[in-house]
Each structure stands twice: as structure tokens, then as C-alpha cells.
């Protein structure tokens, strides 16, 4: 085994998410990163060669593809013995909605926020209805925080515009819970170890690059999509988000996306 082959296997082991190896979710990350454009396709054989190094068997990939087709995420066809998969319109829409947050090189914290406070009891249902219509962060059973100005539809709720300057530990723990902080710190450690052990001058093959990108994006999206861009006051002192973001993109920059011909199996 060469040093470069050994490093690829080591990096795969480091970057694999110890808490989430759901194959269908990994495939969603893969398509969102490398085949999100209309008509962009990945052949069945290439998809298998990208995912198998993660320790995932072809049978599990087939089951996951079946689930994604059933749920409307992907569409598949076959030419001869070659199967091809593309994101459906629904899948592209879902992927595009989160792409800006996943690939933002720097956070864009919002400084102006508002609080919605519901009366105990029946008022909480009113709050839940409002929260379903937009992105809100629950702070307590009857309190939620949202970005920007107070919405027009807030009847029955106490609505307050706020400019946060400080947040006690219990609020920090609610908005940035210990398990999320641990996942972020673990990802940072994995990326740092993988990057540090990389042989000088190592360049991945297109499929090696695809495997490592998929693992990295999949794990990063599980951190960044769970944490809104908040003012600094809301982050605990042990939040490793900025360092993790820098490390993730530092490694991603060394892993180019494979060409469309490679992904479709044309070359």
C-alpha cells in the first residue's frame, strides 16, 4: 500500500460521521455538492465507486436510491445496462435552499431580531402556528426568537424588537446545545488530523476527491444547518464554529469536484 493510498483510507476513516451513516442522506449530500444543476447526472457505477470506500455496501446504496425515488428526491433511468440518476425538481429545490448556508465562507450574523411570547396554555398553539410559517428559534415553551422585524401576523402574541447584547448560559445552551458543540468540535479535530497527515504534493483522483468531498460536506451540513448565524453574544465560549468552518473549506479547496463526464461515466 502506497503512502498516498494509505492517506486516502485514513482520511475516509477520519471524516466519516460516527453518528450519521444514513446512506440516503449521504447520497443527498453527494448530489447537492456535485450534481445540483438541471440535467446533471451520476451513473450508478460511479455512485457506487464514490460511496463504497466509506464502508457502505452496494445493496445499501440500492435500498437508499429506492427510498429517494419513492420520496421524490431523485429520478432514474437506464440505457442498456447503465443506470443514471438525477435530482428531481423537488430535490434541486430542496438542495438549492440550503446551499448558500452550507457553502458560505463566512457567517452573516443578523443583528436585528424579535421575540414572540405566548400566553401560557392556548397561546402556545398560536406561537407554534407562526413558527411553522417561518424560521424561528425556540427559547422556551412559549418564547421564540426570529430574525428581522416583527411579522405582521402576531395577533395574541407579545412581540418585541430586540438588539441582543448578552445572553446567559441557559440561552446559549438552548440555542447552541452541548451535542451540537461536541459535533462541531469533533469535525474540527477530524479535519485537522486529516489535513495534517496529508502527504506533500498529494493530488486525489476524481473519484477519491468525490468520496472525501461527500464525507466532508455531509458532516459539515449537519453542523451548519443546525446553527443559525447568531450574534456573538449567543455563542458559548467553547463554540468551535469559526475554526471548523475555516478548516472545512481549507480541505475542500484541495478536493476539486469531478467533471460532468466523470460523474456520468462518460470518461
C-alpha positions as CSV (number, residue, x, y, z in Angstrom):
1,X,0.0,0.0,0.0
2,X,1.4,3.4,-1.0
3,X,1.6,6.4,1.3
4,X,-1.0,8.2,-0.8
5,X,-3.4,5.3,-0.9
6,X,-3.0,4.9,2.9
7,X,-3.7,8.6,3.4
8,X,-6.9,8.4,1.4
9,X,-8.1,5.5,3.6
10,X,-7.1,7.3,6.7
11,X,-8.9,10.5,5.6
12,X,-12.1,8.5,4.8
13,X,-12.0,7.0,8.3
14,X,-11.4,10.4,9.9
15,X,-14.1,12.2,8.0
16,X,-16.8,9.5,8.3
17,X,-19.6,10.8,10.6
18,X,-19.7,8.4,13.6
19,X,-23.3,9.5,14.3
20,X,-24.9,9.5,10.9
21,X,-24.1,7.0,8.2
22,X,-27.6,7.0,6.8
23,X,-27.0,6.2,3.1
24,X,-29.9,8.1,1.7
25,X,-28.7,11.3,3.5
26,X,-25.1,10.8,2.2
27,X,-26.5,10.5,-1.3
28,X,-28.4,13.7,-0.9
29,X,-25.2,15.4,0.2
30,X,-23.3,14.0,-2.8
31,X,-25.9,15.2,-5.3
32,X,-26.2,18.6,-3.6
33,X,-22.5,19.1,-3.9
34,X,-21.7,17.7,-7.3
35,X,-24.9,17.3,-9.4
36,X,-27.3,20.0,-8.4
37,X,-27.7,21.6,-11.8
38,X,-30.7,20.6,-14.0
39,X,-29.8,17.5,-16.0
40,X,-26.6,16.8,-14.1
41,X,-26.4,13.0,-13.7
42,X,-24.4,10.4,-11.9
43,X,-24.2,6.9,-13.2
44,X,-25.0,4.0,-10.9
45,X,-21.5,2.6,-11.3
46,X,-19.8,5.9,-10.4
47,X,-22.1,6.5,-7.5
48,X,-21.2,3.1,-6.1
49,X,-17.4,3.7,-6.6
50,X,-17.8,7.0,-4.7
51,X,-19.7,5.6,-1.8
52,X,-18.2,2.1,-1.4
53,X,-14.9,3.4,0.2
54,X,-17.0,4.7,3.1
55,X,-17.7,1.0,4.0
56,X,-21.2,1.1,2.5
57,X,-22.2,-2.0,0.6
58,X,-23.9,-1.8,-2.9
59,X,-27.1,-3.4,-1.5
60,X,-27.4,-0.5,0.9
61,X,-26.9,2.0,-1.9
62,X,-29.7,0.4,-3.9
63,X,-32.1,0.5,-1.0
64,X,-31.3,4.2,-0.4
65,X,-31.8,5.0,-4.1
66,X,-35.2,3.3,-4.0
67,X,-36.2,5.3,-0.9
68,X,-35.1,8.6,-2.6
69,X,-37.0,7.8,-5.7
70,X,-40.1,7.0,-3.7
71,X,-39.7,10.2,-1.7
72,X,-39.4,12.2,-4.9
73,X,-35.8,13.3,-4.5
74,X,-34.2,11.7,-7.5
75,X,-35.2,10.3,-10.8
76,X,-33.5,7.3,-12.5
77,X,-33.4,5.7,-15.9
78,X,-31.4,3.1,-17.7
79,X,-29.6,2.9,-21.0
80,X,-28.7,-0.7,-21.7
81,X,-27.0,-1.9,-18.5
82,X,-26.1,1.6,-17.3
83,X,-28.3,3.3,-14.8
84,X,-28.3,7.1,-14.4
85,X,-29.6,9.2,-11.6
86,X,-30.5,12.9,-11.4
87,X,-32.0,15.2,-8.8
88,X,-35.7,15.7,-9.4
89,X,-37.1,19.3,-9.5
90,X,-38.1,18.8,-5.9
91,X,-34.6,17.6,-5.0
92,X,-32.9,20.5,-6.7
93,X,-35.2,23.0,-4.9
94,X,-34.5,21.4,-1.5
95,X,-30.8,21.4,-2.2
96,X,-30.7,24.9,-3.5
97,X,-32.5,26.2,-0.4
98,X,-29.6,25.2,1.9
99,X,-26.7,25.6,-0.5
100,X,-26.0,29.3,0.5
101,X,-25.6,28.4,4.2
102,X,-23.6,25.3,3.6
103,X,-21.0,27.0,1.3
104,X,-20.8,30.4,3.0
105,X,-17.2,31.1,3.7
106,X,-18.0,33.4,6.5
107,X,-21.1,33.7,8.7
108,X,-23.5,36.6,8.1
109,X,-24.9,37.3,11.6
110,X,-28.1,39.2,11.7
111,X,-28.1,42.0,14.3
112,X,-31.8,42.8,14.5
113,X,-34.1,40.2,16.0
114,X,-37.6,40.0,17.6
115,X,-39.1,37.9,20.3
116,X,-42.6,36.4,20.3
117,X,-44.0,35.5,23.7
118,X,-47.2,33.5,24.0
119,X,-49.6,33.3,26.9
120,X,-49.3,30.0,28.8
121,X,-51.8,27.5,27.7
122,X,-53.8,28.1,24.5
123,X,-51.4,30.8,23.4
124,X,-48.7,28.3,22.7
125,X,-50.6,27.0,19.7
126,X,-50.7,30.4,18.2
127,X,-47.0,30.6,18.6
128,X,-46.5,27.2,17.0
129,X,-48.6,28.2,14.0
130,X,-46.4,31.3,13.5
131,X,-43.2,29.3,13.9
132,X,-44.3,26.9,11.2
133,X,-44.6,29.8,8.7
134,X,-41.0,31.0,9.1
135,X,-37.7,30.1,10.7
136,X,-37.9,30.6,14.4
137,X,-35.6,29.5,17.2
138,X,-37.5,28.3,20.3
139,X,-36.0,29.6,23.5
140,X,-38.7,28.3,25.9
141,X,-42.0,26.6,25.8
142,X,-43.8,29.9,25.0
143,X,-40.9,32.1,23.6
144,X,-39.4,32.1,20.2
145,X,-36.8,34.4,18.5
146,X,-36.8,35.3,14.9
147,X,-34.6,37.4,12.6
148,X,-35.6,40.8,11.4
149,X,-38.6,42.9,12.3
150,X,-41.8,41.7,14.0
151,X,-44.1,39.9,11.5
152,X,-47.5,41.3,10.6
153,X,-49.2,38.2,11.8
154,X,-48.6,38.2,15.5
155,X,-52.1,38.6,17.0
156,X,-52.3,37.3,20.5
157,X,-48.5,37.3,21.0
158,X,-46.3,39.8,22.8
159,X,-43.9,40.9,20.0
160,X,-40.7,42.8,20.9
161,X,-38.0,44.1,18.6
162,X,-34.6,43.4,20.3
163,X,-30.9,44.0,19.7
164,X,-29.1,41.3,21.7
165,X,-26.1,42.3,23.7
166,X,-25.8,39.5,26.1
167,X,-27.1,36.0,26.6
168,X,-27.0,33.9,29.8
169,X,-25.6,30.4,29.7
170,X,-29.0,28.8,29.7
171,X,-29.9,30.7,26.5
172,X,-26.6,29.8,24.9
173,X,-27.1,26.1,25.8
174,X,-30.7,26.2,24.3
175,X,-29.5,27.9,21.0
176,X,-26.2,26.1,20.7
177,X,-26.7,22.8,22.6
178,X,-23.9,20.7,24.0
179,X,-24.3,17.9,21.5
180,X,-24.0,20.4,18.6
181,X,-20.9,21.9,20.1
182,X,-19.5,18.4,20.5
183,X,-20.2,17.5,16.9
184,X,-18.6,20.7,15.7
185,X,-15.5,20.2,17.8
186,X,-15.2,16.6,16.6
187,X,-15.5,17.6,13.0
188,X,-12.8,20.2,13.5
189,X,-10.5,17.6,15.1
190,X,-11.1,15.2,12.2
191,X,-10.4,17.7,9.5
192,X,-7.2,19.0,11.3
193,X,-5.9,15.4,11.7
194,X,-6.7,14.5,8.1
195,X,-5.1,17.7,6.7
196,X,-2.0,17.3,8.9
197,X,-1.3,13.8,7.7
198,X,-1.8,14.5,4.0
199,X,1.4,13.7,2.0
200,X,3.0,16.7,0.5
201,X,2.0,17.1,-3.1
202,X,-0.8,14.6,-2.9
203,X,-3.5,15.0,-5.6
204,X,-6.6,12.9,-5.4
205,X,-8.1,11.0,-8.3
206,X,-11.5,12.4,-9.3
207,X,-13.4,9.7,-7.5
208,X,-11.2,9.9,-4.4
209,X,-12.0,13.7,-4.4
210,X,-15.7,12.9,-4.7
211,X,-15.6,10.5,-1.8
212,X,-13.8,12.9,0.5
213,X,-15.9,15.9,-0.6
214,X,-19.1,13.9,0.1
215,X,-18.0,12.9,3.6
216,X,-16.8,16.5,4.4
217,X,-19.9,18.3,3.1
218,X,-22.2,15.7,4.6
219,X,-20.7,16.2,8.1
220,X,-20.4,20.0,7.8
221,X,-24.0,20.4,6.7
222,X,-25.2,18.6,9.8
223,X,-23.4,21.2,11.9
224,X,-24.1,24.4,10.0
225,X,-27.7,23.8,9.2
226,X,-28.5,23.2,12.9
227,X,-26.9,26.5,13.9
228,X,-28.3,29.8,12.7
229,X,-26.0,32.8,12.2
230,X,-26.4,34.4,15.6
231,X,-24.8,37.5,17.2
232,X,-21.6,36.6,19.1
233,X,-23.4,37.0,22.5
234,X,-25.4,33.8,21.8
235,X,-22.4,31.5,21.4
236,X,-20.8,29.7,24.3
237,X,-17.1,30.2,24.9
238,X,-16.4,26.6,23.7
239,X,-18.1,27.1,20.3
240,X,-15.6,26.0,17.6
241,X,-17.7,27.1,14.6
242,X,-15.4,29.7,13.1
243,X,-12.3,27.4,13.3
244,X,-14.3,24.5,12.0
245,X,-15.6,26.5,9.0
246,X,-12.1,27.6,8.1
247,X,-10.7,24.0,8.3
248,X,-13.6,22.5,6.3
249,X,-13.1,25.0,3.4
250,X,-9.4,24.7,3.6
251,X,-9.7,21.0,2.9
252,X,-12.5,21.3,0.4
253,X,-10.3,23.6,-1.7
254,X,-7.9,20.7,-2.1
255,X,-10.6,18.4,-3.4
256,X,-11.9,19.6,-6.8
257,X,-15.4,18.5,-7.9
258,X,-15.2,15.8,-10.6
259,X,-16.2,16.8,-14.1
260,X,-19.7,16.0,-15.5
261,X,-18.1,13.4,-17.8
262,X,-16.5,11.6,-14.9
263,X,-19.8,11.6,-12.9
264,X,-21.9,10.4,-15.8
265,X,-19.4,7.6,-16.5
266,X,-18.5,9.0,-20.0
267,X,-14.8,9.1,-19.2
